[in-house]
Amino acid sequence: MINREELIERFVSYVTIDSESDPNSETTPSTQKQWDIANKLVQELKDMGLKDVSIDEHAYIMATLPSNVEHPVPSIGFISHFDTSPDFTGKDVKPQIIENYDGKDILLNKEQNIVLSPDYFEDLLMYKGQTLITTDGTTLLGADDKAGVTEIITAVKYLVEHPEIKHGDIKIGFTPDEEIGRGAHKFDVKKFAAEWAYTMDGSQVGELEYENFNAAGAQVKITGKIVHPGYAKGKMINSMYIAQDFINSLPRLETPEHTEGRQGFFHLTKIEGEVDETRINYIIRDHDKEHFEARKKVMLDLAKEINEQHGREAVSIEIKDQYFNMREKVEPVMHIVDIAEQAMKELNIEPLIKPIRGGTDGSQLSYMGLPCPNIFAGGHNFHGRYEYVPVESMIKATQVIIKIAELTAQQYKK
């Protein structure tokens, strides 16, 4: 049995450490405060007696739970990130524990009348009768992905304390800066030395994902001409109007709020404008590689068309690929997904195999030579004040890790 109170205590100890990452920083980790939780994790891994515990100059953490079987078993890994999203503050997180949730509204913050309601967040009703950990309405919670960190640490500790459960080498990896798209950038796959791994970074119980978006970021610069408005006729060119034309020319229904499943999108994330110059940022997403390339071409062609209309380069675009669909790298080794699926079924968890509408460290790691599907960590409503995680979901995720380790050893026993 997983020690429930110990798991809760561990999770709370992690989320109350501010480890928000910063996309505007050029260092790794992007914030100094990420070292606070990184150093804590290193000490915990050492205290548990794990081998080869290390943290490098960029705060990447690795450790090994050695095999306790004599026959050869592939080394497998479990990976989570310890930074939290800059989308919403992670400072002074005050977790609230809701025992035996009754299926009704949860008052997160009385002073500000902030309510977590199943009328809006219907997934809450799946967890009626369970124990929820929520925010106090003024911060995010950090279950993305400190729930995953908690589950990995808890599972490994359980395996240490229960040597009767047979397993091969288990590799542990914790990364900074995943929330700003850099979590795998400086991950040393060779040093990690696993044949495959799993990121514990999904949401709902049962999620098992090996397919994600192809992703790119687009920075659009629109150049106008500024003159005194009293003398502007025939001379002023307002870059903000050109930006408006650019935005409105892209398919309005191909945006995140109008798409689902494998449907891709253009997502406008930022606008900064004055008459003389406007800058707009987009992210481009699509599961299909051909559609992904077509989306990039749509933006480039639109810029060319507007420039032809103005007779000059009014619009310039820089598009950078961010990550690609891991399915291409995982399908040749589908047994690693099959093991995770079997683990869930043996624990009476219904596997929910579906594409990720986003990306994880695993998508990059898969292209770096470490096939890496994604497994649920249990949280919901990430990156905001309404984030919550059921304790029972974290316990189930912990059990899945243990079962995967056990099944891998069994399947390679001759």
WOVENLIN-V384337 format. One record per pair of residues at least 12 apart in sequence whose ideal C-beta (glycine too) atoms are under 7 Angstrom apart, sorted by the first residue. I is the first residue (numbers start at 1). J is the second residue. Records with the same first field share a line. If there is no record, write none. Layout:
BEGIN
I: J, J
END
This chain:
BEGIN
2: 154, 158, 395, 398, 399
4: 391, 395
7: 150, 154, 394, 395
8: 391
10: 150, 153, 154
11: 133, 146, 147, 150, 394
12: 95
14: 37, 146, 149, 150
15: 93, 95, 141, 142, 146
16: 93
17: 36, 37
18: 33, 90, 91
19: 33, 34, 36, 37, 82, 83, 84, 90
20: 83, 84, 86, 90
21: 34, 83, 86, 176, 177, 179, 180
22: 86
23: 86, 180
28: 58, 176, 177, 182, 186
29: 58, 59, 176, 177
30: 177, 180
34: 59, 82, 83, 176
35: 59
37: 82
38: 55, 59, 61, 82, 176
41: 61, 82, 149, 174
42: 55, 61
44: 153
45: 63, 172
48: 156, 157, 160
49: 160
50: 63, 64, 65, 156
51: 64, 66
52: 64
58: 176, 186
59: 176
60: 175, 186, 187, 188
61: 173, 174
62: 171, 172, 173, 191, 192
63: 172
64: 169, 171
65: 156, 159, 160, 170
66: 169
67: 167, 168, 169
68: 163, 166, 167
69: 166, 168, 409
71: 412, 413, 414
72: 412
73: 168, 408, 409, 412
74: 168, 195, 408, 412
75: 168, 169, 171, 193, 194, 195
76: 168, 170, 171, 194, 195, 196, 197, 408
77: 171, 173, 192, 194, 197
78: 152, 172, 197, 198, 200, 401
79: 173, 175, 197, 199, 361, 372
80: 145, 148, 149, 152, 174, 199, 200, 201
81: 145, 175, 176, 178, 183, 361
82: 146, 149, 174, 176
83: 176, 177, 178, 179
84: 140, 142, 179
85: 140, 144, 179, 383
86: 179, 180
87: 383, 384
88: 139, 140, 383, 384, 385
89: 139
90: 139, 140, 142
91: 139
92: 139
93: 135, 139, 141, 142
94: 136
95: 133, 141
96: 134, 136
97: 131, 133
98: 131, 132, 134
99: 131
100: 129
101: 127, 128, 129, 130, 132
102: 128
103: 118, 125, 128
105: 117
106: 134
108: 134, 135, 136, 137
109: 136, 137, 138
112: 137
114: 137, 385
116: 134, 386, 388
121: 381, 386
123: 204, 380
127: 390
130: 390, 391, 392
131: 390, 391, 392
132: 388, 390
133: 388, 389, 391
134: 388
135: 385, 387
137: 385
138: 385
139: 385
140: 383, 384, 385, 387
141: 387, 388, 389
143: 377, 379, 387, 389
144: 379, 382, 383
145: 178, 201, 377
147: 377, 378, 379, 389, 394
148: 200, 201, 377
149: 174
150: 394
151: 200, 377, 394, 397, 398, 401
152: 172, 200, 401
154: 398
155: 398, 401, 402
156: 170, 172
158: 402
159: 402, 405
165: 402, 406
166: 406, 409
167: 405, 406, 409
168: 408, 409
170: 405
171: 192, 193, 194, 197
173: 192
175: 187, 361
178: 361
181: 322
183: 361
184: 361, 364, 365, 368
187: 365
189: 365, 368, 369, 370
192: 370
194: 370
196: 333, 336, 370, 371, 372
197: 365, 370, 372
198: 340, 372, 373, 375, 404
199: 360, 361, 362, 372, 374
200: 375, 377, 397
201: 360, 374, 377
202: 374, 375, 376, 377
203: 376, 379, 380
204: 352, 376
205: 349, 376, 378, 393, 396
206: 344, 349, 350, 351, 352, 376
207: 352, 375, 376
208: 337, 340, 341, 344, 351, 352, 353, 373, 375
209: 354, 355, 356, 373, 374
210: 326, 327, 330, 337, 373
211: 287, 325, 326, 327, 355, 356
212: 325, 326, 355, 356, 358, 359, 360, 363
213: 285, 286, 287, 325, 357, 358, 359
214: 286, 287, 289, 292, 324, 325
215: 283, 285, 322, 323, 359
216: 284, 296, 319, 320, 321, 322
217: 283, 320, 322
218: 281, 282, 284, 299, 317, 319
219: 279, 281, 318
220: 246, 279, 280, 282, 315, 317
221: 277, 279, 316
222: 239, 242, 243, 246, 277, 278, 314, 315
223: 239, 277, 314
224: 237, 238, 239, 242, 275, 276, 277
225: 237
226: 275, 276
236: 275
238: 275
239: 273, 275, 276, 277, 278
240: 273, 275, 278
242: 306, 314, 315
243: 271, 273, 278, 280
245: 306
246: 302, 306, 315
247: 268, 280
249: 302
250: 266
254: 266
255: 267
261: 355
262: 287, 355
264: 285, 286, 287, 291, 292, 295
265: 285
266: 282, 284, 295
267: 282, 283
268: 280, 282
269: 281, 282, 283
284: 296
287: 325, 355
289: 325
296: 319
299: 317, 319
300: 317
303: 315, 316, 317
323: 359, 363, 364
324: 363, 367
326: 362, 363, 366, 372
329: 366, 367, 371
330: 366, 371, 373
333: 371
336: 371, 373
337: 373
339: 404, 407, 408, 411
340: 373, 375, 404
342: 407
343: 400, 403, 404, 407
344: 400
346: 403
347: 396, 399, 400, 403
349: 396
356: 374
360: 374
362: 374
375: 397, 400
376: 397
377: 397
378: 390, 393, 394, 397
END
